[in-house]
Amino acid sequence: MIFINEKMMRKVTALVIFLGIIVFSGYSYQYYASGIKNTDIVSDLWITNASDWTISNASFSIGTTHNSPLNFGSAKITSNTSVAASPTSQGYLVRVLNEIEPNQTVFVRVSNLSNQWSLESEVWDFTQPIHAAGSRDLQFNVVSRFFADTSFGRLSVASTDRFTTPSGVPIANTRSLTSSYASLAFLATLLLSFGLILKGLGLVDLRSYPFITLSIILANSWAYAFVGTGFEVSAIPDLAPFGYGKLVPFTYHASYTHITGNMPIFFLASFACETLIKVKQSFRTLLWYLLPIVGTTLASYREGFTGYLFSLSWISFGLSFLIELLAFSIWTYAIAFWRHLGSNRMNALLILSGSLSMLPLYNHLTQVLLYRPFITPYNLAISIGHLNLAMIGLAGSLLYLAYHYRKPRLTD
């Protein structure tokens, strides 16, 4: 006769539930992915008077590239000012009826654009579907969002951002391959649910399961797959309900390469900080994770999260700031408590995690020291911003270590 004790029964129950969650999550993702159907494109334009004088009777053309699969036949044009639109062979000629003061921006939305692009493969080379042109005194910034009807409703499944900074530097970002982050969002949800079940069954300690890491991965994946980029959230009016990004700017990214470059290194730094240091033991230990979050948020607030579409001298979103400060937390903790980590292997693992988490910072340092003449002012500003934050993180680590070793200790 086989006897099953209570603990074994809980493990079997957890396994059955886990398998059920896997099946449900897989079905949910397939339900979402199989229901994607292309519908339309919405393009938002910001037309700014870049001159020192008032412009009257400003006009500009909105059109598509040659052989574009877009159809302007049912397009709808709206604006925050009075405009008159006349159809042309490839789009519209838009005339602004009111005067445009110096540095004033006119917002124009072109919606209900019929889309024949195939999003099934989510190719890398999305191009801006519409283009705007006018006098040299007008500065154009365009964000186009590709919408699709999915099983979960109408969602933005791709986007392109094309704009120019006040210093004249062109910026281009593409949000594509969102299905990969939709699947990551489902996976993070699965792992979080399983962690909660294990906690409820008493099979795992809250302090040993990476709830914080998985929650941040879920938030970033969900925002990228279903909402938009940081530029879009900070500028597009109908994305205002997602303004929680003003409080946690590391939730958003600028492009596929941006989030893909950050996510693996973030997982390494966050997992090491959360599980090896065991930050959830008490509020005091939790500060090793909370302080990097607070520092990241404050560092992203040079002028507030809004308005960065036209004042990009500092990157205001992404996980890279948080990665840097988490690495400093890991290093500082390992140096301060190296004799209490249980083994030299654990200490070495922490130091290695912190070192690898600094890879983005090493890249920015190389950009500034070796390749400064060859990078754009925009990228240079990003690199300098990361180095400035690193200096603050280093200063904070040294101050803590000086306080920690402020007097000789007979025992450790």
C-alpha positions as CSV (number, residue, x, y, z in Angstrom):
1,M,0.0,0.0,0.0
2,I,1.3,3.5,-0.9
3,F,0.8,6.2,1.7
4,I,0.7,9.8,0.6
5,N,1.4,12.3,3.3
6,E,-0.1,15.8,3.3
7,K,3.0,17.5,1.9
8,M,3.1,15.0,-1.1
9,M,-0.6,15.6,-1.7
10,R,0.1,19.4,-1.8
11,K,2.8,18.8,-4.4
12,V,0.6,16.6,-6.5
13,T,-2.2,19.2,-6.3
14,A,0.3,22.0,-7.3
15,L,1.5,19.9,-10.3
16,V,-2.1,19.3,-11.5
17,I,-2.9,23.0,-11.2
18,F,0.3,24.0,-12.9
19,L,-0.4,21.7,-15.9
20,G,-4.0,23.2,-16.0
21,I,-2.6,26.7,-16.0
22,I,-0.2,25.8,-18.9
23,V,-3.0,24.4,-20.9
24,F,-5.2,27.4,-20.2
25,S,-2.5,30.0,-20.9
26,G,-1.5,28.2,-24.2
27,Y,-5.2,28.1,-25.3
28,S,-5.6,31.8,-24.3
29,Y,-2.5,32.8,-26.4
30,Q,-3.6,30.8,-29.3
31,Y,-7.1,32.3,-29.0
32,Y,-5.5,35.8,-29.1
33,A,-3.0,35.0,-31.9
34,S,-5.5,33.2,-34.2
35,G,-8.0,36.0,-34.0
36,I,-5.7,38.8,-35.3
37,K,-7.1,40.5,-38.4
38,N,-5.8,43.6,-40.0
39,T,-8.1,46.6,-39.9
40,D,-6.7,50.1,-40.2
41,I,-3.9,52.5,-39.5
42,V,-4.1,55.7,-37.4
43,S,-1.4,58.3,-38.0
44,D,-0.9,61.2,-35.6
45,L,1.0,64.3,-36.8
46,W,2.4,67.2,-34.8
47,I,3.2,70.2,-37.1
48,T,5.3,72.8,-35.3
49,N,6.1,76.3,-36.4
50,A,9.9,76.2,-36.2
51,S,10.4,79.8,-37.3
52,D,10.5,83.0,-35.2
53,W,7.4,84.5,-36.9
54,T,3.7,83.8,-37.2
55,I,2.7,81.7,-40.2
56,S,-0.7,82.4,-41.8
57,N,-2.4,80.1,-44.3
58,A,0.0,77.3,-43.6
59,S,-0.6,74.3,-45.8
60,F,1.0,70.8,-46.1
61,S,0.4,67.6,-48.0
62,I,-0.3,64.2,-46.4
63,G,0.3,61.3,-48.7
64,T,1.7,57.8,-49.1
65,T,4.8,56.5,-50.8
66,H,4.6,55.1,-54.3
67,N,2.7,51.8,-54.6
68,S,1.6,52.0,-51.0
69,P,-1.1,49.5,-50.0
70,L,-2.9,52.3,-48.1
71,N,-6.3,53.6,-49.2
72,F,-7.2,57.2,-48.4
73,G,-10.7,56.8,-49.8
74,S,-12.4,56.5,-46.4
75,A,-9.8,58.5,-44.4
76,K,-11.0,60.9,-41.7
77,I,-9.0,64.0,-40.7
78,T,-9.4,65.7,-37.3
79,S,-7.3,68.4,-35.6
80,N,-7.0,70.5,-32.5
81,T,-7.5,73.6,-34.7
82,S,-9.5,74.6,-37.8
83,V,-8.3,72.9,-40.9
84,A,-9.6,72.3,-44.5
85,A,-8.6,69.1,-46.3
86,S,-8.8,68.5,-50.1
87,P,-8.2,65.1,-51.6
88,T,-5.2,64.6,-54.0
89,S,-4.1,61.6,-56.0
90,Q,-2.1,60.1,-53.2
91,G,-3.6,61.7,-50.1
92,Y,-4.7,65.1,-48.9
93,L,-3.7,68.8,-49.0
94,V,-4.4,70.2,-45.6
95,R,-4.7,73.9,-45.0
96,V,-4.6,75.4,-41.4
97,L,-7.2,78.1,-41.2
98,N,-5.8,79.8,-38.1
99,E,-2.4,81.4,-37.6
100,I,0.4,79.3,-36.1
101,E,2.5,81.2,-33.6
102,P,6.3,80.5,-33.2
103,N,6.9,77.2,-31.5
104,Q,3.1,76.4,-31.6
105,T,2.2,72.9,-32.5
106,V,-0.9,71.8,-34.5
107,F,-2.1,68.2,-33.9
108,V,-3.7,66.4,-36.9
109,R,-5.0,62.8,-36.8
110,V,-5.6,60.8,-40.0
111,S,-7.7,57.8,-39.1
112,N,-9.7,55.0,-40.8
113,L,-6.9,54.4,-43.3
114,S,-7.6,51.1,-45.0
115,N,-4.6,48.8,-44.5
116,Q,-3.5,45.9,-46.8
117,W,-0.2,45.2,-45.0
118,S,0.2,41.7,-43.7
119,L,1.1,41.7,-40.0
120,E,1.2,37.9,-39.8
121,S,5.0,37.8,-40.1
122,E,5.6,41.1,-38.4
123,V,8.5,42.0,-40.6
124,W,11.3,44.2,-39.3
125,D,11.2,46.8,-42.1
126,F,8.0,48.6,-41.3
127,T,8.1,52.0,-43.0
128,Q,6.2,55.1,-42.1
129,P,2.8,54.5,-43.9
130,I,2.2,58.2,-44.5
131,H,4.5,61.2,-45.1
132,A,3.9,64.9,-44.6
133,A,5.6,67.8,-46.4
134,G,5.4,71.6,-46.3
135,S,7.5,74.7,-46.0
136,R,10.9,74.6,-44.4
137,D,9.4,76.5,-41.4
138,L,7.2,73.6,-40.5
139,Q,8.6,70.7,-38.5
140,F,6.7,67.4,-38.8
141,N,6.6,64.5,-36.3
142,V,4.5,61.4,-37.2
143,V,3.5,58.4,-35.2
144,S,1.5,55.7,-37.0
145,R,-0.2,52.8,-35.2
146,F,-1.2,49.6,-36.9
147,F,-4.5,48.4,-35.4
148,A,-6.0,44.9,-35.7
149,D,-9.1,43.2,-34.5
150,T,-8.1,40.4,-32.1
151,S,-10.0,38.0,-29.9
152,F,-9.4,40.4,-27.0
153,G,-10.7,43.5,-28.9
154,R,-9.2,46.1,-31.1
155,L,-5.5,46.5,-30.3
156,S,-2.4,48.4,-31.6
157,V,-0.2,45.6,-32.7
158,A,2.7,47.6,-34.3
159,S,3.7,51.2,-34.7
160,T,6.3,53.5,-36.2
161,D,7.7,56.8,-34.7
162,R,9.4,59.4,-36.9
163,F,10.2,62.8,-35.6
164,T,12.9,65.5,-35.2
165,T,14.3,66.9,-32.0
166,P,14.5,70.7,-31.5
167,S,18.2,70.5,-32.4
168,G,17.3,69.0,-35.8
169,V,18.2,65.4,-35.1
170,P,15.9,62.8,-36.8
171,I,14.7,60.0,-34.6
172,A,13.1,56.8,-36.0
173,N,11.8,53.9,-33.9
174,T,9.8,50.8,-34.9
175,R,7.6,48.7,-32.6
176,S,7.2,45.4,-34.3
177,L,7.2,41.7,-33.4
178,T,4.8,42.3,-30.6
179,S,3.5,38.8,-30.7
180,S,6.7,37.6,-29.0
181,Y,6.1,39.9,-26.1
182,A,2.4,39.0,-26.0
183,S,3.6,35.4,-25.5
184,L,6.1,36.6,-22.8
185,A,3.2,38.4,-21.0
186,F,1.2,35.1,-21.0
187,L,4.2,33.3,-19.7
188,A,4.9,35.8,-16.9
189,T,1.2,35.6,-15.9
190,L,1.5,31.8,-15.8
191,L,4.5,31.9,-13.6
192,L,3.0,34.5,-11.3
193,S,-0.2,32.5,-10.9
194,F,1.8,29.3,-10.2
195,G,3.9,31.2,-7.6
196,L,0.7,32.3,-5.8
197,I,-0.7,28.8,-5.9
198,L,2.6,27.4,-4.4
199,K,2.4,30.1,-1.7
200,G,-1.2,29.2,-0.9
201,L,-0.3,25.5,-0.7
202,G,2.6,26.3,1.6
203,L,5.2,24.8,-0.8
204,V,7.1,28.0,-1.4
205,D,8.2,31.0,0.7
206,L,7.1,34.4,-0.5
207,R,10.7,35.6,0.0
208,S,12.2,33.0,-2.3
209,Y,10.0,33.4,-5.4
210,P,10.8,36.2,-7.9
211,F,7.4,37.9,-7.7
212,I,8.9,41.4,-8.2
213,T,10.9,40.3,-11.2
214,L,8.0,38.6,-12.9
215,S,5.6,41.5,-12.2
216,I,8.0,44.0,-13.9
217,I,8.5,41.7,-16.9
218,L,4.7,41.3,-17.2
219,A,4.2,45.0,-17.1
220,N,6.8,45.7,-19.7
221,S,5.7,42.9,-22.0
222,W,2.0,43.9,-21.7
223,A,2.8,47.6,-22.4
224,Y,4.9,46.8,-25.4
225,A,2.6,44.2,-26.9
226,F,-0.8,45.9,-26.3
227,V,-0.3,49.7,-25.6
228,G,2.7,51.3,-27.3
229,T,6.1,52.9,-26.9
230,G,7.0,55.5,-24.3
231,F,6.9,58.2,-27.0
232,E,3.3,57.3,-27.9
233,V,2.1,57.1,-24.3
234,S,3.6,60.5,-23.5
235,A,2.2,62.3,-26.6
236,I,-1.0,60.6,-27.9
237,P,-4.2,61.9,-26.2
238,D,-6.2,58.6,-26.2
239,L,-3.3,56.8,-24.4
240,A,-3.7,59.1,-21.4
241,P,-5.4,56.4,-19.3
242,F,-2.1,54.5,-19.4
243,G,-0.4,57.5,-17.7
244,Y,0.8,55.3,-14.8
245,G,4.0,55.4,-16.9
246,K,4.6,58.8,-15.4
247,L,5.2,57.1,-12.1
248,V,7.0,54.0,-13.4
249,P,8.7,55.1,-16.6
250,F,10.7,51.9,-16.9
251,T,7.4,50.2,-18.0
252,Y,7.8,51.5,-21.5
253,H,10.4,51.2,-24.3
254,A,11.1,52.9,-27.6
255,S,11.4,49.9,-30.0
256,Y,11.8,46.2,-30.4
257,T,15.6,46.4,-30.2
258,H,15.3,48.6,-27.1
259,I,13.2,46.2,-25.0
260,T,14.9,43.1,-26.3
261,G,18.3,44.5,-25.4
262,N,17.1,45.4,-21.9
263,M,15.0,42.4,-20.9
264,P,17.5,39.6,-20.5
265,I,20.0,41.8,-18.5
266,F,17.1,43.0,-16.4
267,F,16.1,39.5,-15.6
268,L,19.7,38.7,-14.5
269,A,20.0,41.8,-12.3
270,S,16.5,41.6,-10.8
271,F,16.5,37.9,-10.2
272,A,19.9,38.1,-8.4
273,C,18.8,41.0,-6.3
274,E,15.5,39.5,-5.4
275,T,16.5,35.9,-4.7
276,L,20.1,35.9,-3.8
277,I,19.9,38.9,-1.5
278,K,16.3,37.9,-0.5
279,V,15.1,41.5,-0.4
280,K,11.6,40.5,0.8
281,Q,12.8,39.4,4.2
282,S,11.9,42.8,5.7
283,F,11.3,46.4,4.8
284,R,15.0,47.1,5.5
285,T,16.2,44.5,3.0
286,L,13.5,45.5,0.6
287,L,15.2,48.9,0.3
288,W,18.0,47.2,-1.7
289,Y,15.4,46.9,-4.5
290,L,13.1,49.9,-3.7
291,L,15.9,52.5,-3.8
292,P,16.9,51.6,-7.4
293,I,13.2,51.9,-8.4
294,V,12.9,55.4,-6.7
295,G,16.2,56.5,-8.2
296,T,15.2,55.4,-11.7
297,T,11.9,57.3,-11.5
298,L,13.6,60.4,-10.2
299,A,16.3,60.2,-12.9
300,S,13.6,60.0,-15.6
301,Y,11.9,63.2,-14.5
302,R,14.1,65.9,-15.9
303,E,11.0,67.7,-17.2
304,G,8.4,65.2,-16.3
305,F,7.4,62.2,-18.4
306,T,5.2,64.2,-20.7
307,G,6.6,66.5,-23.5
308,Y,9.6,64.3,-24.3
309,L,8.5,63.9,-27.9
310,F,9.8,67.3,-28.6
311,S,12.5,67.8,-25.9
312,L,14.6,64.7,-26.1
313,S,17.8,65.6,-24.4
314,W,17.4,62.7,-21.9
315,I,15.9,59.3,-22.4
316,S,12.9,59.1,-20.1
317,F,11.8,55.4,-20.2
318,G,13.2,51.9,-20.4
319,L,14.8,49.4,-18.0
320,S,18.4,50.4,-18.4
321,F,18.4,53.0,-15.6
322,L,16.9,50.4,-13.2
323,I,19.4,47.8,-14.4
324,E,22.3,50.1,-13.5
325,L,21.1,50.8,-10.0
326,L,20.2,47.2,-9.3
327,A,23.8,46.3,-10.3
328,F,25.1,48.8,-7.8
329,S,22.8,47.3,-5.1
330,I,24.2,43.9,-5.8
331,W,27.8,45.0,-5.7
332,T,27.3,47.1,-2.5
333,Y,25.5,44.2,-0.7
334,A,28.2,41.7,-1.8
335,I,31.0,43.9,-0.5
336,A,29.2,44.9,2.7
337,F,28.0,41.4,3.7
338,W,30.4,39.1,1.9
339,R,31.1,37.0,5.0
340,H,27.4,36.4,5.7
341,L,26.4,35.1,2.2
342,G,26.9,31.5,3.2
343,S,29.7,30.6,0.8
344,N,32.3,32.1,-1.4
345,R,30.3,30.6,-4.3
346,M,27.3,32.8,-3.5
347,N,29.5,35.9,-3.2
348,A,31.1,35.2,-6.5
349,L,27.7,34.6,-8.1
350,L,26.5,38.0,-6.8
351,I,29.6,39.8,-8.1
352,L,29.3,38.1,-11.5
353,S,25.6,39.1,-11.7
354,G,26.4,42.7,-10.9
355,S,29.2,42.8,-13.4
356,L,27.2,41.3,-16.2
357,S,24.3,43.7,-15.4
358,M,26.7,46.6,-16.1
359,L,27.1,45.6,-19.8
360,P,24.8,48.5,-21.0
361,L,26.8,51.0,-18.9
362,Y,30.1,49.6,-20.4
363,N,28.6,50.2,-23.8
364,H,27.7,53.8,-23.0
365,L,31.2,54.5,-21.6
366,T,32.8,53.1,-24.7
367,Q,30.5,55.4,-26.8
368,V,31.6,58.5,-25.0
369,L,35.3,57.7,-24.7
370,L,36.0,56.1,-28.1
371,Y,33.2,56.9,-30.5
372,R,32.1,60.3,-29.4
373,P,32.9,62.0,-32.8
374,F,30.9,59.4,-34.7
375,I,27.6,59.2,-32.8
376,T,24.6,61.6,-33.0
377,P,23.9,64.2,-30.4
378,Y,20.8,62.3,-29.4
379,N,22.7,59.1,-28.7
380,L,25.5,61.0,-27.0
381,A,22.9,62.6,-24.6
382,I,21.6,59.1,-23.8
383,S,25.1,57.8,-23.0
384,I,25.9,60.8,-20.9
385,G,22.7,60.4,-19.0
386,H,23.5,56.8,-18.2
387,L,27.0,57.8,-17.1
388,N,25.7,60.6,-14.9
389,L,23.3,58.2,-13.2
390,A,26.2,55.7,-12.7
391,M,28.2,58.4,-10.9
392,I,25.3,59.0,-8.6
393,G,24.9,55.2,-8.0
394,L,28.7,54.9,-7.3
395,A,28.6,57.8,-4.9
396,G,25.6,56.2,-3.1
397,S,27.4,52.9,-2.8
398,L,30.6,54.5,-1.5
399,L,28.7,56.5,1.1
400,Y,26.8,53.4,2.3
401,L,30.1,51.3,2.5
402,A,31.8,54.1,4.4
403,Y,28.9,54.1,6.9
404,H,28.8,50.3,7.1
405,Y,32.6,50.1,7.9
406,R,32.6,53.3,9.9
407,K,34.4,51.6,12.8
408,P,36.4,48.4,13.3
409,R,34.4,45.3,13.9
410,L,35.6,42.5,16.2
411,T,33.3,40.0,14.6
412,D,31.3,39.8,11.4
